[in-house]
Amino acid sequence: MKKFILILLLLLCPFTFVNAFQNEPDGFCLIKWGMTPQDIEKIYPIEYTEHTFDNHDCYNVSIPDAYGQMGVYGGTEVVCDFVDNRLVQITIDLPSLDDASDDDIRYYISENLIKVYGTPYYPCTDYLDSYHSDNDDLYVNWYGDQTVIVFDSTDGWHIWLYYAPYYKAVWGSGDKYYSRNK
């Protein structure tokens, strides 16, 4: 009987992670969700940039080497957004993709993101507007328990990382994924 219960638990366990995607990150490099600017300052150079209209305090963080995370190699600067002094968003600029062809961008997605995080949620029509083309597969999202990854070209190519509970609370009601997967 104990073996039966153990087998049943092992079979059901993978299905409890409904929103998780493979290799879901909990931030970027050594920057983790919930850190304070003071926590990050102990690891990387950080500089305050602005307080935004939606009560984010934004900081530029210089990372000397991203070691290939999210397909970013070498040194990079990211923008970290804090709400109530806790990290909720990381923006990674990908300037090397600004003049890339659609095929180059698809290659970047498949080589650097899909191989690590698995198949993204398609289509990401929430972000198709005047900034984007009609090509849905260039604008993709991964939804996890800790992190939402958005890859798009709003004002240049970016990978936007959001702390998932924050993302769901702020944008969840208008997001097709969350409205479909309650």
N, C-alpha and C positions, 0 to 999 in steps of 0.2 A: 504494500500500500504506500509506503514512504517513497519507493522508487517511482511509482505512478504520479504522486504529487510533485516530486522533483522534476520529472520529465514534463509534466503539465506546466509548471512554473517556467522552466527553460524555454518551452515553446511560446508561451505568452509574453515573456519578458521583452523580446524585440519589438513587439507591437505597442508597448507602452510609450515609446518615443515617437509619437505621431508626427510632430513637427520637425524633428531633428533631421539634418542632412549629414552625409558622411564627413568626417573630419571637421566638424563645426568649430570655428575658432571662438575664443573668448576675448577677442580684441585683436591687436595687430602688433607683431614683434613682442616686446615686453610690456606693452601698454594693455591693460586689462580693464574690463567693465567695472565701474564703481570706484576706480582710482580717483584721487584728488590731484590737482595740479602739483601739489607739494610732493605727492608720491612719485609722479612722473619726473619731477625735477631731480630726484635722486638718481635717475637712470639716464635721462636724455636732456639736452639743452631745450629749454622751453621759453616762449616769449608770448606775453599777453597781447592780443590783437584788438578785440572788441567785445562789447556787450550788445547782443542783437535784440531785435524787436520782440523775439519770442523767448526772452530771458535766458538765452544761452551766453555763457562766457566762453569765448573762443581763444585758443592758444595755438601758435605754430610750434610744432615739435620737430626737432632735427634728429633723424635716425641715421647714424653713420653707416649702417649696412643692414638692409632688410633681409638679406640671405635668401632671396627668392620667394619670400612669402607673397602670395597673391600674384606671383609673376613679377615682382618688383626686385630688382637687383641693385646692389650698391647703395649709396646714400640717398635718402629721400627726406622730404619735409611733408608732414601731414598736418591737417588741421583737426584739433580735438575740441569737441563741444562738451561743455559741462553744464548741468542743470543742478541747482542746489549743491554745487561744489563736487558733483559726481560725474564721471565720464559716461556719456550716453551716445556719442556719435564720433566717428573717425572718418575723415575724408582723405582719400589717397588720390592725388593727381597723377595722371598718366600722360604727360606731355608727348611722349614718343608716339602715341596713337592719334594725336590731333590731325595729322595729315595722312593717316593710313587709309587704305582702301577698305571697303566692306569685307572683302575676303581676308585681309590682314587682321581685321578686328575679330572676325569669326575664328580665325586661327588662334589669336590670343586667348579668346574665351575657351576654346576647346583644349588648347595646350596648357594653359595656366590655371584655369578655374574649374572647368568640368572634370578634368583628370583628378583634381584634389577634392572637390566638393560634390561631385556627382551631377546628375541632370538637374538643371535649374527649373524653376516654375516657369512655364510658357503659357500664353504670351504675357508680357508685361505691358498691357495696354494702358495702365494707369498713367504712364509717363509719356505716352505718345501725344505730343502737342506740336506747337510751331517749331520747337527746337529739334524735333526728331523726324526721321523719315518714316515711311510706312513699313519698314523692315523690322518686325517684332523681335526677331532673334538676335538683334544687336543690343537690345535693352532687356536684361534678364535679372531675375531675383532668385535668391535662395532664402527660404524661411526656416529658421531653426528655433530651438527653445531659448538659446542665449543670444543669437546673432541673426540679423537680417542683412544679407549682402545684396546691394543694388549696383549693377554695372550699367552706366549710361553716359550720355554725352552732353549733359546740361552744362553749357559754358566750358566745353572741353571734356575729354574723357576722364572719368572718375570711377573709382570703386568707393561706394559709400557703405560704411559699416555702422549698423545701429544696434544698440542694446535692445533685444527683441521685446521685452516688456514695455520699454519706453516707446518703441516704434508702434506697437499695437495700440497703446493708450492714445497716442497722438494722431496716427494716421489709419488705424485699424478699421474704423467705421467706413471709410471710403475706399479701402483696399479690397480688391476682388478676391485675393487669396483668403484673407481673414473672414470676409463675409461668407465665403463658400466653405470654410473649414473651421467652423465654430465648435 
